[in-house]
Amino acid sequence: MAQHPVHEPRYQVLAKMLGDLRKQKGMLQQDVADQLHRPQAFVSKYESGVRRLDMVEFLDVVAVLGADPIQLMKQFIAQTDKARTVRR
């Protein structure tokens, strides 16, 4: 049976990265949600891996967090490539 996309290990890495970045910026989930004009549950769900973000949502979240999306994706790729190497 195929794994549900939300449980894909790479997505869990991205969700953790976004949550860690928010905390590093000293922001609450509600702070991010307010700037996105979304409910706090939206932030909670993507950070916990219950909900996936599409590319436009990802860019909006990263902008609110004041991060460079290209740098964040480079970090993501480096982390997931390392994890993929360890699993083999």
C-alpha positions in Angstrom: 0.0 0.0 0.0 1.3 3.4 -0.9 2.2 5.9 1.8 -0.1 8.9 2.2 1.6 12.0 0.8 1.3 13.9 4.1 3.4 11.2 5.8 6.1 11.4 3.2 9.3 11.9 5.3 10.5 14.8 3.2 7.3 16.7 3.9 7.8 16.1 7.6 11.3 17.7 7.2 9.7 20.8 5.6 7.0 21.1 8.2 9.7 21.0 11.0 11.8 23.5 9.2 8.9 26.0 8.9 8.0 25.5 12.6 11.6 25.9 13.7 12.0 29.1 11.6 8.8 30.6 13.1 10.1 29.9 16.6 13.6 31.4 15.7 11.8 34.5 14.6 10.0 34.7 18.0 6.6 34.4 16.3 3.5 32.5 17.5 1.4 30.5 15.2 -1.3 33.1 15.7 1.2 35.8 14.5 1.8 34.0 11.3 -1.9 33.2 10.8 -2.8 36.9 11.3 -0.4 38.0 8.6 -1.7 35.4 6.3 -5.3 36.2 7.0 -5.9 32.6 7.9 -6.9 30.8 11.1 -4.3 29.7 13.6 -5.3 26.1 12.8 -3.9 26.5 9.3 -0.4 27.1 10.7 -0.8 24.3 13.2 -1.8 21.8 10.6 1.0 22.5 8.2 3.6 22.5 11.0 2.3 19.2 12.4 2.2 17.6 9.0 -1.6 17.2 8.9 -1.8 19.6 5.9 0.4 20.2 2.9 1.2 23.6 1.5 1.1 24.3 -2.2 3.8 26.4 -3.8 1.9 29.7 -3.5 1.1 29.0 0.2 4.7 28.1 0.8 5.9 31.4 -0.6 3.4 33.3 1.4 4.4 31.6 4.6 8.1 32.1 3.9 7.5 35.8 3.2 5.7 36.2 6.5 8.7 34.5 8.2 11.1 36.9 6.5 13.1 34.2 4.9 14.6 33.6 1.5 12.6 30.8 -0.2 15.6 29.8 -2.4 17.8 29.5 0.7 15.1 27.5 2.5 14.7 25.1 -0.4 18.5 24.6 -0.6 18.5 23.7 3.1 15.6 21.4 2.6 17.3 19.6 -0.3 20.5 19.3 1.7 18.6 17.8 4.6 16.5 15.4 2.6 19.4 14.3 0.4 21.4 13.5 3.6 18.4 11.6 5.0 17.9 9.7 1.8 21.6 8.7 1.8 21.3 7.4 5.4 18.2 5.3 4.6 19.9 3.5 1.8 
